[in-house]
Amino acid sequence: MRAAVLGAGVTGLVVARELAKRGHEVVVYEASDAVGGLVMSHEVGGTPIEAFYHHIFTHEHHIRALIDAVGVGDKLEWLPSSVGIFHRDASGAGRVWPFTTPRDLLTFGPMRLRDRLRMGAASVLTPYVTDWRKLDDIPAGEWIIKTMGASAYTEIWEPMLRVKWSEVHANLPAAWVWARLAQRARSRDRKDMGEKLGYIRGGFKQLYEALADELRGRGVKIRLATPVRRILTDGRRIDGIESDDGVEHFDEVVSTLPVPVFAKIAENLPPEYAARLEATEYMWVICVILTLDRSVQPAYWLNVADRTIPFGALIEHTNLLPREDYAGHHVAYLGRYFPPPSYSPEAERLATGDLEEIAEGWLGHLYKINPEFDRSWVTSVAPFRTSYAAPLVSLGQGKRRLPFATPVEGLWIATMAQIYPDDRGQSEGVRLGLDLVKAMSLDLRS
Ligand SMILES: Cc1cc2nc3c(=O)[nH]c(=O)nc-3n(C[C@H](O)[C@H](O)[C@H](O)COP(=O)(O)OP(=O)(O)OC[C@H]3O[C@@H](n4cnc5c(N)ncnc54)[C@H](O)[C@@H]3O)c2cc1C
């Protein structure tokens, strides 16, 4: 069987690996000039680092197995993480509160002790809810207020949901929040309730390059800088792929492209299915990598719960990794998710505005987090933006989840938009790839 895999991110590479292992002839098409997809790389002090911050959690066994399988397991390190919230209270005073372990909640001053205890108990118990489908049509805010109390929502959850979902958080299903609580409960150390995060020293790039080398060794052709222009079908059966290399015919085609890209280039799809694809939207993100001559604050991950600050998180990479890995530089990300430009003038400005200007504007707010901050601490600024950062989920999302098989025989899709209520991540990409090839194999046998 001859198969084309579209996209050389984690999902596409895993699909290609599984198909090659089963003896199929595989060609991977990738638009950019590197493998790894969203785990794209930049360099600081001569060391590769992700353009968009990346780490893995201890319970993510699919990505851990892949890291071992391709021979980079010796570079994976588990490092103690620390989390904080920058919170501004009603009087206008702002400060950083530690939020690494559930115990930190007990000292979180903006809430009354009674409310803290209620939120703590609810956070411990909710992961035991087993049927998330019941939470799919309930707004996250409504569910949080009911289970954890109003002040847990206004002081902690609403600002945190804004960090990830911007203004669209109002339409977020409770199932998404439940899945995050369940995930964090699985990744905590039972003894000290702290959290360790995994990182491949020297960058995740090494994982994807080693995986691509392994695939080439198995005979897989990886065509970089070769965007697919059209997916050719007669509406019933797959025919082939058109790229700058011309038209090639395949028995099976697997797309791991963002759904809107797939919808645009796949021909003759039944209108009802095409409409479902078109309704699938994604959040955008801007990440700015700063190198600094000193640290801004002590946490690895700082949620910024202050509406006067235009970014939602400050992630100090070198509060997790040693800065010796980056020629002694301190490295930090400023991150902000936002919905597609049609949602608001602000989203439009972030989507189309000059990235350097946006990044420079954000720097002007760091003094609010650390009053001593001075622009001269920053030695370089590298901003990145993508329009397909994460699927935009909304009420009833579970019922809209797209299946792997499309109505066109021999045409399949595996994307971040199909993992709800779980959150997108490299491990989920591996799982998607494995599950998709299992589904294909069953279909090919029948
Ligand atoms: C800001 C941010 C932070 C993240 N943090 C983490 C984290 O800490 N831990 C974690 O595990 N995950 C994290 N993720 C998520 C993780 O990066 C993704 O879940 C994962 O990389 C998705 O892989 P994928 O292969 O499904 O899709 P993608 O990586 O999007 O791959 C799709 C590929 O298709 C290619 N393509 C597009 N159009 C075409 C075309 N016409 N022809 C050919 N190729 C095309 C693209 O270039 C891309 O390479 C983060 C993501 C973002 C944006």
The ligand as an SDF file (V2000), in Angstrom:
LIG
                    3D

 53 58  0  0  0  0  0  0  0  0999 V2000
    2.3790   28.0530   22.6340 C   0  0  0  0  0  0  0  0  0  0  0  0
    2.3440   26.5480   22.6470 C   0  0  0  0  0  0  0  0  0  0  0  0
    2.8070   25.8790   23.7570 C   0  0  0  0  0  0  0  0  0  0  0  0
    2.7720   24.4850   23.8160 C   0  0  0  0  0  0  0  0  0  0  0  0
    3.2590   23.8590   24.9090 N   0  0  0  0  0  0  0  0  0  0  0  0
    3.3250   22.5140   24.9280 C   0  0  0  0  0  0  0  0  0  0  0  0
    3.9490   21.8420   25.9890 C   0  0  0  0  0  0  0  0  0  0  0  0
    4.4390   22.4510   26.9400 O   0  0  0  0  0  0  0  0  0  0  0  0
    4.0050   20.4810   25.9590 N   0  0  0  0  0  0  0  0  0  0  0  0
    3.4840   19.7580   24.9020 C   0  0  0  0  0  0  0  0  0  0  0  0
    3.6190   18.5340   24.8840 O   0  0  0  0  0  0  0  0  0  0  0  0
    2.8520   20.3920   23.8740 N   0  0  0  0  0  0  0  0  0  0  0  0
    2.7560   21.7300   23.8690 C   0  0  0  0  0  0  0  0  0  0  0  0
    2.1590   22.3670   22.8100 N   0  0  0  0  0  0  0  0  0  0  0  0
    1.3650   21.5810   21.8580 C   0  0  0  0  0  0  0  0  0  0  0  0
    2.1620   20.8230   20.8300 C   0  0  0  0  0  0  0  0  0  0  0  0
    3.1100   21.6550   20.2050 O   0  0  0  0  0  0  0  0  0  0  0  0
    1.1790   20.3060   19.7940 C   0  0  0  0  0  0  0  0  0  0  0  0
    0.1330   19.6050   20.4270 O   0  0  0  0  0  0  0  0  0  0  0  0
    1.8030   19.3580   18.8090 C   0  0  0  0  0  0  0  0  0  0  0  0
    3.0330   19.8300   18.3500 O   0  0  0  0  0  0  0  0  0  0  0  0
    0.8390   19.1880   17.6340 C   0  0  0  0  0  0  0  0  0  0  0  0
    1.4300   18.3450   16.6840 O   0  0  0  0  0  0  0  0  0  0  0  0
    0.6740   17.9860   15.3390 P   0  0  0  0  0  0  0  0  0  0  0  0
    1.5960   17.1330   14.5640 O   0  0  0  0  0  0  0  0  0  0  0  0
   -0.6700   17.4320   15.6440 O   0  0  0  0  0  0  0  0  0  0  0  0
    0.4020   19.3740   14.6070 O   0  0  0  0  0  0  0  0  0  0  0  0
    1.4410   20.4580   14.0840 P   0  0  0  0  0  0  0  0  0  0  0  0
    2.6280   20.4900   14.9400 O   0  0  0  0  0  0  0  0  0  0  0  0
    0.6400   21.7110   13.9030 O   0  0  0  0  0  0  0  0  0  0  0  0
    1.8880   19.8900   12.6590 O   0  0  0  0  0  0  0  0  0  0  0  0
    1.1960   20.1540   11.4620 C   0  0  0  0  0  0  0  0  0  0  0  0
    2.2400   20.2820   10.3630 C   0  0  0  0  0  0  0  0  0  0  0  0
    1.5770   20.4900    9.1130 O   0  0  0  0  0  0  0  0  0  0  0  0
    2.3740   21.3610    8.3410 C   0  0  0  0  0  0  0  0  0  0  0  0
    1.5710   21.9270    7.2530 N   0  0  0  0  0  0  0  0  0  0  0  0
    0.6430   22.9310    7.3210 C   0  0  0  0  0  0  0  0  0  0  0  0
    0.1090   23.1410    6.0930 N   0  0  0  0  0  0  0  0  0  0  0  0
    0.6900   22.2540    5.2600 C   0  0  0  0  0  0  0  0  0  0  0  0
    0.5360   21.9590    3.8760 C   0  0  0  0  0  0  0  0  0  0  0  0
   -0.3420   22.6230    3.0750 N   0  0  0  0  0  0  0  0  0  0  0  0
    1.2950   20.9670    3.3280 N   0  0  0  0  0  0  0  0  0  0  0  0
    2.1800   20.2650    4.0940 C   0  0  0  0  0  0  0  0  0  0  0  0
    2.3640   20.5090    5.4080 N   0  0  0  0  0  0  0  0  0  0  0  0
    1.6260   21.4870    5.9940 C   0  0  0  0  0  0  0  0  0  0  0  0
    2.8580   22.3760    9.3510 C   0  0  0  0  0  0  0  0  0  0  0  0
    3.9990   23.0730    8.8640 O   0  0  0  0  0  0  0  0  0  0  0  0
    3.1840   21.4730   10.5520 C   0  0  0  0  0  0  0  0  0  0  0  0
    4.5100   21.0220   10.5050 O   0  0  0  0  0  0  0  0  0  0  0  0
    2.2150   23.7550   22.7220 C   0  0  0  0  0  0  0  0  0  0  0  0
    1.7670   24.4320   21.5850 C   0  0  0  0  0  0  0  0  0  0  0  0
    1.8320   25.8150   21.5420 C   0  0  0  0  0  0  0  0  0  0  0  0
    1.3560   26.5360   20.3200 C   0  0  0  0  0  0  0  0  0  0  0  0
  1  2  1  0
  2  3  1  0
  2 52  2  0
  3  4  2  0
  4  5  1  0
  4 50  1  0
  5  6  2  0
  6  7  1  0
  6 13  1  0
  7  8  2  0
  7  9  1  0
  9 10  1  0
 10 11  2  0
 10 12  1  0
 12 13  2  0
 13 14  1  0
 14 15  1  0
 14 50  1  0
 15 16  1  0
 16 17  1  0
 16 18  1  0
 18 19  1  0
 18 20  1  0
 20 21  1  0
 20 22  1  0
 22 23  1  0
 23 24  1  0
 24 25  2  0
 24 26  1  0
 24 27  1  0
 27 28  1  0
 28 29  2  0
 28 30  1  0
 28 31  1  0
 31 32  1  0
 32 33  1  0
 33 34  1  0
 33 48  1  0
 34 35  1  0
 35 36  1  0
 35 46  1  0
 36 37  1  0
 36 45  1  0
 37 38  2  0
 38 39  1  0
 39 40  1  0
 39 45  2  0
 40 41  1  0
 40 42  2  0
 42 43  1  0
 43 44  2  0
 44 45  1  0
 46 47  1  0
 46 48  1  0
 48 49  1  0
 50 51  2  0
 51 52  1  0
 52 53  1  0
M  END
$$$$
